[in-house]
Amino acid sequence: AAINFESSQVQMLQGSSGTVNGIDQGYVESDLVITPNQWRNTYNAGEFGITGTYFTLEQAPPRPNQVNLAPTSLGYGIPSQDNAKGEGYILYSQQNVQDRFAGAIIANGAEHFLAVRFINNQWQYAHNDVWVDFTPTTGDRLIAAINFESSQVQMLQGSSGTVNGIDQGYVESDLMITPNQWRNTFNTGEFGITGTYFTIA
């Protein structure tokens, strides 16, 4: 931002470029707000209040086949089972799982992720204390492999192909899946999840 100290004017430099005496200036997009004569949210001559969470320096090219995830859609985490055995996966469902399975998923869980397993030639998702059969559909994708007993999570970045009819893997992502977590606190058998996107080939 450019400021006039005497008049307390602030001019945000969105869209500006180049340099000013050797320092780069400007940005592309931001939610920053700079308020003159403010300190700790109260009037204070000569100081500057600031709020905001980000700014971008140049327009990033769109990633091909990117799936964006709203932070609010991740809920408290991915419900599973406290006493689950063997191996399974974290599945991304393109359709909201509450809509897809008619509310048969624990409330406040992630809207597009499930803990699943393949057993006796059947896919099943974890619904708290029971496993429920389901049929894979377009848009399903296995994002991580999990070992329920050891609480190990292996993200499937770089994996490809299918597992018993479901696509697996992704190219790039900032997703993190944490075993034994629910609502950011320890909870045996559940999975915490954070992140905003993943891309597929």
Buried (B, 14 or more C-beta within 10 A) or exposed (E): BEEEEEEEEBEBBBEBEEEEEEEEEBBBEBEBEBBBEBEEEEEEEEEBBEEEEEBEEEEEEEBEEBBEBEEEEBBBBBBBBEEBEEBBBBBBBEBEBBEBBEEEBBEEBBBBBBBBBBEEEEBBBBBBEEBBEBEBEEEBBBBBBBBBEEEEBBBBBEBEEEBEEBBBBBBEBEBEBBBBBBEEEEBEBBBBBBBEBBBBE
